[in-house]
Amino acid sequence: MLCVYNANWSRDRVLLVRGVALEIGTGWDCERINMPLARDLLHPSLEEEKKKHKKKRLVQSPNSYFMDVKCPGCYKITTVFSHAQTVVLCVGCSTVLCQPTGGKARLTEGCSFRRKQH
């Protein structure tokens, strides 16, 4: 809300909405105008929350997680960090389970995984 003084409007208050002046009364007393928000800030959608930075979410949560990866050769299960920065090998047969990239580690084809619970 913007209160302006203009000689033509003789001290009328004017509300500027997207560049359009709307006259709402005389004098300098302020009135509350409730404007609805374009989106609900308390109940964001899951898609919106996933796109946000990990510290700017409604409730902070990390992007990384641990997972159990099953080797396609010997079927042994190895725990791997989702953002591993080194090559992870299978304990049983020394097969490469995942390779690091710039962010998340890339699983080798044929490896099955499940996300670990907290």
N, C-alpha and C positions, 0 to 999 in steps of 0.2 A: 504494500500500500504506500502511496506517495502523496503527501499533502503539498500542494503548490499554491502560490499566490499569483493570480493573473488579473490584470486590470479589467479584462473583458468579462471574467467570471465573478468579479467582486468577492474575492477571498473564498471561493468555493473549494471544497476538497475534491480531488480528482483521483480516481484509481486508474493506473495504467496497466492494462492487460494486453500483453504482446503488442505493444506499440499503439493501442487504441485507447483513447482517453474516455473514461466513463464518469460522468458527474454523479456523485452520490450524496451531496448535501452541502450546507453552508457552515461556516465556522471552522475552527481548528480542533474540535473534539474528535477523538479517535474512536472508531467503532471496530469491533472484532468481526471479521468476515472469515468463516470457515471454508477453506478450499480443500476439496478432496485430493489425496495424493494419486499420482499416476499408477503406483503399485504399492502393495502392502509390504512395509518394511519389517514387520514382526513375523510374517509368515511367508518367507521367500520360497520359491519352488526349488526342487532338488537340482534342476538343470542350472539355475542361477547360482546356487551354492557351490556346485562343482566347478564352475567357471572362475569363481573368485579366488584370490590369493589365500593361502592357508591361514594367514593372520587376519584377513578382512572378512571372514565368514561370521555369521551370527554367533556360532560357537566354534572357537578355534579347534581345528583338527588337522593332523598331518596328512600329506598326500601319500606317504610311504606305508608299507606294511610288510609283514613276514608271510611267507607262503611255503607250503610243503610241496616239493617237486618230486615226481616219481620218474625214475630213470626208465627209458623205454627198453633198455637191454637187460638189466638185472632186476628191475622192479623194486630197487631200494628207494627209500624216501629220504630226501635231504631237505633241511630247512634253509631257505634262501631269502635274503633281503631283496625287496622289490627294486631298490635303486642301487644294487650291488655295483661296485666300481672295479671289481676284478673278475676274471673268468672263474666260474664255479665248476669244479669237476665232481663226478660221482665218486663216492668212497669205494664202491665195490669194483667198478670196471673202468674208472678214469675217463668216462665219456664226458664231453663238455655239455653241461646242463644249461648254462646261460652265459651270454656275452654282454659286457657293458656297452652302453651307448651314452649319449650326452645326459640322459635323464634316467628313465627306467631301464632295467636290464632286459635284453631280448632273450626269450626262452628258445631253446633249440627245437626244431620241428619234431613232433612225436612225444615231447614231454608233456605230461598232464600235471596240473597243479590245482591246489585249493588254497584259498586265503585262510590264514590262521586266525582264530578267535582270540580276543584279548585275554 
